[in-house]
Amino acid sequence: MDTTEDQDETAQPPATVKSVSATILDEFFDTLEQEEGFGEIASRLRKVVLKDGVFADPSLRAALFPDAS
């Protein structure tokens, strides 16, 4: 019974796979960043939505309107 192959497979970290929604949102933010005047907003939204995973209204408003608080 050779279990070396099984041990090698479990020693490797699992592959990171993006969800379909994350891929679509990432493409949306890439396109938005290329539009004039939306570069900073797109990067703030990308951080809030994709990196932080926050979809709460106050966080999104702060990303869209940073001077309004």
Secondary structure as the mmCIF struct_conf table of DSSP 4:
data_model
#
loop_
_struct_conf.conf_type_id
_struct_conf.id
_struct_conf.beg_label_comp_id
_struct_conf.beg_label_asym_id
_struct_conf.beg_label_seq_id
_struct_conf.end_label_comp_id
_struct_conf.end_label_asym_id
_struct_conf.end_label_seq_id
HELX_RH_AL_P HELX_RH_AL_P1 THR A 4 ALA A 11
BEND BEND1 GLN A 12 GLN A 12
HELX_LH_PP_P HELX_LH_PP_P1 PRO A 13 THR A 16
HELX_RH_AL_P HELX_RH_AL_P2 VAL A 20 GLN A 34
BEND BEND2 GLU A 35 GLU A 35
TURN_TY1_P TURN_TY1_P1 GLU A 36 GLY A 37
HELX_RH_AL_P HELX_RH_AL_P3 GLY A 39 ARG A 46
HELX_RH_PI_P HELX_RH_PI_P1 LYS A 47 LYS A 51
BEND BEND3 ASP A 52 ASP A 52
HELX_RH_AL_P HELX_RH_AL_P4 ASP A 57 LEU A 64
HELX_RH_3T_P HELX_RH_3T_P1 PRO A 66 ALA A 68
#
